[in-house]
Amino acid sequence: MEKIQIKTEYITLGQLLKYLNITGSGGETKIFLSEYEIMVNGVIENRRGKKLRSGDLVDIEDFGIYEIV
Protein backbone atom coordinates (compact mmCIF):
# COMPACT_ATOMS: atom_id res chain seq x y z
CA MET A 1 0.00 0.00 0.00
CA GLU A 2 1.39 3.37 -1.03
CA LYS A 3 0.66 6.47 1.03
CA ILE A 4 -0.30 9.66 -0.82
CA GLN A 5 0.17 12.79 1.27
CA ILE A 6 -2.08 15.74 0.58
CA LYS A 7 -1.72 19.26 1.92
CA THR A 8 -5.27 20.37 1.24
CA GLU A 9 -8.56 19.25 2.77
CA TYR A 10 -9.19 16.85 -0.13
CA ILE A 11 -8.24 15.91 -3.68
CA THR A 12 -10.54 14.49 -6.32
CA LEU A 13 -10.28 11.01 -7.74
CA GLY A 14 -9.41 12.56 -11.11
CA GLN A 15 -6.56 14.54 -9.53
CA LEU A 16 -5.24 11.38 -7.89
CA LEU A 17 -5.22 9.50 -11.20
CA LYS A 18 -3.31 12.37 -12.84
CA TYR A 19 -0.88 12.59 -9.89
CA LEU A 20 -0.14 8.86 -10.22
CA ASN A 21 0.41 9.31 -13.98
CA ILE A 22 -2.35 6.81 -14.72
CA THR A 23 -4.24 9.36 -16.83
CA GLY A 24 -3.20 12.65 -18.37
CA SER A 25 -6.45 14.53 -18.89
CA GLY A 26 -10.06 14.67 -17.80
CA GLY A 27 -11.13 12.85 -20.95
CA GLU A 28 -8.67 10.03 -20.32
CA THR A 29 -9.87 9.85 -16.72
CA LYS A 30 -13.49 9.47 -17.81
CA ILE A 31 -12.57 6.58 -20.12
CA PHE A 32 -10.34 4.98 -17.48
CA LEU A 33 -13.15 5.07 -14.92
CA SER A 34 -15.48 3.29 -17.34
CA GLU A 35 -12.95 0.51 -18.04
CA TYR A 36 -11.37 -0.15 -14.63
CA GLU A 37 -12.86 -0.87 -11.23
CA ILE A 38 -11.89 1.60 -8.53
CA MET A 39 -12.96 1.14 -4.94
CA VAL A 40 -12.89 3.93 -2.38
CA ASN A 41 -13.20 2.61 1.17
CA GLY A 42 -14.63 -0.66 -0.17
CA VAL A 43 -17.29 0.97 -2.39
CA ILE A 44 -17.10 1.00 -6.20
CA GLU A 45 -16.57 4.57 -7.39
CA ASN A 46 -16.75 5.95 -10.94
CA ARG A 47 -16.99 9.71 -10.35
CA ARG A 48 -13.80 11.58 -11.16
CA GLY A 49 -14.98 14.40 -8.88
CA LYS A 50 -15.23 12.11 -5.82
CA LYS A 51 -13.50 13.92 -2.94
CA LEU A 52 -10.75 11.92 -1.28
CA ARG A 53 -9.77 12.93 2.24
CA SER A 54 -7.12 11.84 4.71
CA GLY A 55 -7.78 8.25 5.80
CA ASP A 56 -9.45 7.14 2.55
CA LEU A 57 -8.27 3.93 0.90
CA VAL A 58 -8.33 3.79 -2.89
CA ASP A 59 -7.97 0.42 -4.63
CA ILE A 60 -7.30 0.83 -8.36
CA GLU A 61 -7.65 -2.38 -10.35
CA ASP A 62 -4.28 -3.50 -11.82
CA PHE A 63 -2.46 -0.51 -10.25
CA GLY A 64 -2.52 -0.93 -6.48
CA ILE A 65 -3.92 0.34 -3.21
CA TYR A 66 -3.31 3.89 -2.03
CA GLU A 67 -3.96 5.51 1.34
CA ILE A 68 -4.62 9.24 1.44
CA VAL A 69 -2.77 10.81 4.38
C-alpha positions as CSV (number, residue, x, y, z in Angstrom):
1,M,0.0,0.0,0.0
2,E,1.4,3.4,-1.0
3,K,0.7,6.5,1.0
4,I,-0.3,9.7,-0.8
5,Q,0.2,12.8,1.3
6,I,-2.1,15.7,0.6
7,K,-1.7,19.3,1.9
8,T,-5.3,20.4,1.2
9,E,-8.6,19.2,2.8
10,Y,-9.2,16.8,-0.1
11,I,-8.2,15.9,-3.7
12,T,-10.5,14.5,-6.3
13,L,-10.3,11.0,-7.7
14,G,-9.4,12.6,-11.1
15,Q,-6.6,14.5,-9.5
16,L,-5.2,11.4,-7.9
17,L,-5.2,9.5,-11.2
18,K,-3.3,12.4,-12.8
19,Y,-0.9,12.6,-9.9
20,L,-0.1,8.9,-10.2
21,N,0.4,9.3,-14.0
22,I,-2.3,6.8,-14.7
23,T,-4.2,9.4,-16.8
24,G,-3.2,12.7,-18.4
25,S,-6.4,14.5,-18.9
26,G,-10.1,14.7,-17.8
27,G,-11.1,12.9,-21.0
28,E,-8.7,10.0,-20.3
29,T,-9.9,9.9,-16.7
30,K,-13.5,9.5,-17.8
31,I,-12.6,6.6,-20.1
32,F,-10.3,5.0,-17.5
33,L,-13.2,5.1,-14.9
34,S,-15.5,3.3,-17.3
35,E,-12.9,0.5,-18.0
36,Y,-11.4,-0.1,-14.6
37,E,-12.9,-0.9,-11.2
38,I,-11.9,1.6,-8.5
39,M,-13.0,1.1,-4.9
40,V,-12.9,3.9,-2.4
41,N,-13.2,2.6,1.2
42,G,-14.6,-0.7,-0.2
43,V,-17.3,1.0,-2.4
44,I,-17.1,1.0,-6.2
45,E,-16.6,4.6,-7.4
46,N,-16.8,5.9,-10.9
47,R,-17.0,9.7,-10.3
48,R,-13.8,11.6,-11.2
49,G,-15.0,14.4,-8.9
50,K,-15.2,12.1,-5.8
51,K,-13.5,13.9,-2.9
52,L,-10.7,11.9,-1.3
53,R,-9.8,12.9,2.2
54,S,-7.1,11.8,4.7
55,G,-7.8,8.3,5.8
56,D,-9.5,7.1,2.6
57,L,-8.3,3.9,0.9
58,V,-8.3,3.8,-2.9
59,D,-8.0,0.4,-4.6
60,I,-7.3,0.8,-8.4
61,E,-7.7,-2.4,-10.3
62,D,-4.3,-3.5,-11.8
63,F,-2.5,-0.5,-10.2
64,G,-2.5,-0.9,-6.5
65,I,-3.9,0.3,-3.2
66,Y,-3.3,3.9,-2.0
67,E,-4.0,5.5,1.3
68,I,-4.6,9.2,1.4
69,V,-2.8,10.8,4.4
